Amino acid sequence: MPAHVARSAKPQASLHSVSSEEWLGQIGRLQDALTVCPTDVEARCELATLLERLEQPEEALSHWQTVLTRDPNSLKAREGVARCRQQTGRPLQSHL
């Protein structure tokens, strides 16, 4: 399945206005797209955002960090990492 097909969610839809079946379907489509093309930054960002909305910051953090390995200058991914680290109680910067 082409990656662009997997990205059909309405970003302005609230968590409560979409059924859990629709959320699970969207997650499945995004995961399928990433199986076909693991370097699809847009699909990975969308999946991370969706996981944040579903209050799964640990999983979302993993996807945001993967985006940063592909695009270290991604402001969207940096903001996602910061949000997820804050939600999980992790420090924003590593101690060297």
N, C-alpha and C positions, 0 to 999 in steps of 0.2 A: 504494500500500500504506500503511495507517495506520502512524504512527510506533510505536505501542505494540506492533505485531506484530513489529517489527524487534528489539525488546529481549527476546529469549527465552533469552539465554545464562545459564549457571549461573555466577555470580561466583566460587563456591568451587572450581570445576574448575581443576586445575593445567594448565600449558602442556603437560605430557607426557601427560596423560590424555585429551586431545582431539586428534583427527586434524587434520592441516593443512588438509584439505578442509573440516572443520567451522569452523576459524578463518577460512579464506577466505570461506566462506559467511556467517559472522557479519559479517565486515567488509563484504561486498557488501550485506547487508541494511541495515546501518547507513548505508552510503554512499547507498543508494537512499532510505532514510528522510530523509536530509539533503538529497537532491536535491529531494524533495517539500516538505520543511519545513526550510530551512536554519537556522531559529531554534530548533530542537528541542534545548534544552540537555541534556536527559537522554541523548538519542541521541549527541550530540557528546561528552559525558563518558564514556559507555560506549565509544565508539570510541577516544578518547584513552587510556583505561585499557587497552584491548585492545592498542593499538599499543605502549604501554609494556611490556606483558607479552611482546610479540614483539620487544622490544629495538629499537624504532624511535623513539627519543626525539625526533628532529627533527620527525617527522610528528606525534607526540603533542603536542609543544609548540605547534605551530600550532593544533591543535584546542583545547588548554587556553586559549590566548590569545584565541581566538574566543569561548569561553565567557565569559571575563572582560569582553569588550566588551559582551556581553548582560547579564551579571550580575557587576558589579565586586566584589560582596561575597561571591562564591562561595568558601568556604573550600576546598572540594574542588578547584576549578580553581587556586587559589593554591598549594595543596600540589603539584598536578600540575606547574605551571610550575616550582616550586622543584626538584622531583625531576629534571625533564627538563633544566633548565639545569645542574644539578650533573652529570648524566650526560654532557652535551655540552661541559662545560668553560666554559660561558658564565657571566658574573657574574650574581649574583642580583638586583642592582639596576643600573639604567642610570646612567651618569655624566652629569649635566646640565652 
